Amino acid sequence: MRDAATAGRLEADWITELDALGMIWDKHDAAWRARLAAAADYLRAHGHLAAPATTPVGAWLAKARTKHCAGSPSNTPA
């Protein structure tokens, strides 16, 4: 749907309906939100964010920590 909207091939009413559902049109923003939601789920389930780096959420958190310590913005999708 994102590609169709960008190419102008998506009906305006479909865009409105997708917007009403909370469609995230930017792929990088979508990836960020998905990873952030996974981290929030992990926090709720385990009470901490020390997820093993062998898991997808743990690898993403480890990369974010590394970027933060290096002074890079950590809000870019991995």
C-alpha positions as CSV (number, residue, x, y, z in Angstrom):
1,M,0.0,0.0,0.0
2,R,2.9,2.4,0.8
3,D,4.4,1.9,-2.7
4,A,1.0,2.3,-4.4
5,A,0.3,5.5,-2.4
6,T,3.7,6.9,-3.3
7,A,3.1,6.1,-7.0
8,G,-0.3,7.8,-6.9
9,R,-2.1,4.5,-7.6
10,L,-4.1,4.3,-4.3
11,E,-7.6,5.6,-4.1
12,A,-8.1,8.6,-1.8
13,D,-10.8,6.9,0.1
14,W,-8.5,3.9,0.7
15,I,-5.9,6.3,2.0
16,T,-8.5,7.8,4.4
17,E,-9.5,4.3,5.6
18,L,-5.9,3.3,6.2
19,D,-5.2,6.6,8.0
20,A,-8.1,5.8,10.2
21,L,-6.5,2.5,11.1
22,G,-3.2,4.2,12.0
23,M,-1.3,3.4,8.8
24,I,2.3,4.4,9.1
25,W,3.3,5.6,5.6
26,D,7.1,5.8,6.1
27,K,8.8,2.4,6.1
28,H,11.6,3.5,8.5
29,D,9.0,4.9,10.9
30,A,7.1,1.6,10.7
31,A,10.3,-0.4,11.4
32,W,11.1,1.8,14.4
33,R,7.6,1.5,15.8
34,A,7.5,-2.2,15.4
35,R,10.9,-2.6,17.2
36,L,9.8,-0.2,19.9
37,A,6.6,-2.2,20.4
38,A,8.6,-5.4,20.6
39,A,10.8,-3.8,23.3
40,A,7.8,-2.6,25.2
41,D,6.3,-6.2,25.1
42,Y,9.6,-7.6,26.4
43,L,9.7,-5.0,29.2
44,R,6.1,-5.9,30.2
45,A,6.8,-9.6,30.1
46,H,10.3,-9.6,31.9
47,G,10.4,-6.3,33.8
48,H,13.7,-5.2,32.2
49,L,15.2,-4.5,28.8
50,A,18.2,-6.8,29.2
51,A,17.0,-9.1,26.4
52,P,19.6,-11.6,25.1
53,A,21.4,-10.3,22.0
54,T,20.6,-13.6,20.3
55,T,16.9,-12.5,20.1
56,P,15.7,-9.9,17.6
57,V,14.6,-7.4,20.2
58,G,17.9,-8.0,22.2
59,A,20.0,-7.4,19.1
60,W,18.1,-4.2,18.3
61,L,18.4,-3.0,21.9
62,A,22.1,-3.8,21.9
63,K,22.6,-1.8,18.7
64,A,20.7,1.1,20.1
65,R,22.9,1.1,23.2
66,T,26.0,1.0,21.1
67,K,24.8,3.9,19.0
68,H,23.9,5.9,22.1
69,C,27.3,5.3,23.7
70,A,28.9,6.4,20.4
71,G,26.8,9.6,20.3
72,S,24.7,8.5,17.3
73,P,21.0,8.8,17.2
74,S,19.5,5.4,18.3
75,N,16.1,5.9,16.6
76,T,17.1,4.6,13.2
77,P,15.9,1.1,12.3
78,A,18.5,-1.6,12.5
